[in-house]
């Protein structure tokens, strides 16, 4: 009996998005995305929306300062645009997309 071979991730894209009080794109739509991680490298809260036009009242995840979020891989991973904005302008979001 042979065991299944785990899927290999061929590459990762690492980027940094400067904090903003207005909506910015954290990750563009990518039909080949298998996973996405976000580290809020800021002292302010980051409001992340899985979609466009996020706001402090329309968001998917509110990330506190120094927190980490992982959009897990699998057969149902979200591949659309990811946007965000911060409570205050300082720091960045560190994004890794697989």
C-alpha positions in Angstrom: 0.0 0.0 0.0 1.4 3.4 -1.0 0.7 6.6 0.8 -0.5 9.7 -1.1 2.3 12.2 -1.9 1.5 15.6 -0.5 0.9 18.4 -3.0 4.0 20.6 -3.6 3.8 24.4 -3.6 6.0 25.5 -6.5 6.5 29.1 -5.4 5.6 31.8 -2.9 5.2 35.5 -3.5 6.2 37.7 -0.5 5.1 41.4 -0.5 4.7 44.3 1.9 1.7 46.7 1.8 2.1 50.0 3.6 -0.7 50.9 6.0 -3.4 53.2 4.8 -6.5 54.8 6.3 -8.2 54.2 2.9 -8.8 50.8 1.3 -5.8 49.2 -0.4 -5.4 45.9 -2.2 -3.5 43.4 0.0 -3.6 40.6 -2.6 -5.0 40.7 -6.2 -7.4 38.0 -7.3 -5.4 34.9 -8.2 -7.2 31.8 -9.5 -4.0 29.7 -8.7 -3.8 30.8 -5.0 -3.5 27.8 -2.7 -2.8 29.7 0.5 -2.4 33.3 1.8 -0.9 34.6 5.0 -1.0 38.1 6.5 1.0 39.5 9.3 -0.1 42.9 10.7 3.2 44.6 11.3 1.6 47.7 12.7 0.6 49.1 16.1 -2.9 49.7 14.6 -5.8 47.3 13.9 -6.0 46.0 10.3 -9.5 45.4 8.8 -9.2 42.7 6.1 -12.0 42.0 3.6 -12.2 39.0 1.4 -13.5 41.1 -1.4 -13.3 44.8 -2.5 -14.4 48.0 -0.8 -13.7 47.0 2.8 -14.3 49.4 5.7 -14.3 49.5 9.5 -17.9 48.4 9.3 -17.6 45.9 6.4 -14.8 43.5 6.9 -14.0 39.8 7.1 -11.3 39.8 9.8 -10.2 42.4 12.3 -6.5 41.9 13.0 -5.0 43.4 16.1 -1.5 44.8 16.1 1.1 42.1 15.6 -1.4 39.4 14.7 -1.3 36.7 12.0 -4.0 35.3 9.7 -3.8 32.3 7.4 -6.2 31.7 4.6 -5.7 27.9 4.6 -5.1 25.9 1.5 -7.3 23.1 0.3 -9.9 22.6 -2.4 -12.0 25.6 -1.3 -9.4 28.4 -0.7 -10.7 31.9 -1.5 -9.0 33.2 -4.7 -10.6 36.7 -5.1 -9.2 40.1 -4.2 -8.2 40.8 -0.6 -8.4 44.4 0.6 -7.7 46.2 3.9 -7.3 49.4 5.8 -6.0 50.4 9.2 -7.2 52.4 12.2 -4.0 54.5 12.0 -1.2 54.8 9.4 1.9 53.1 10.6 3.6 49.9 9.7 2.7 47.4 7.0 1.0 44.1 6.2 3.4 41.4 5.3 1.8 39.1 2.7 2.8 35.7 1.5 0.8 34.1 -1.2 1.3 30.5 -2.3 
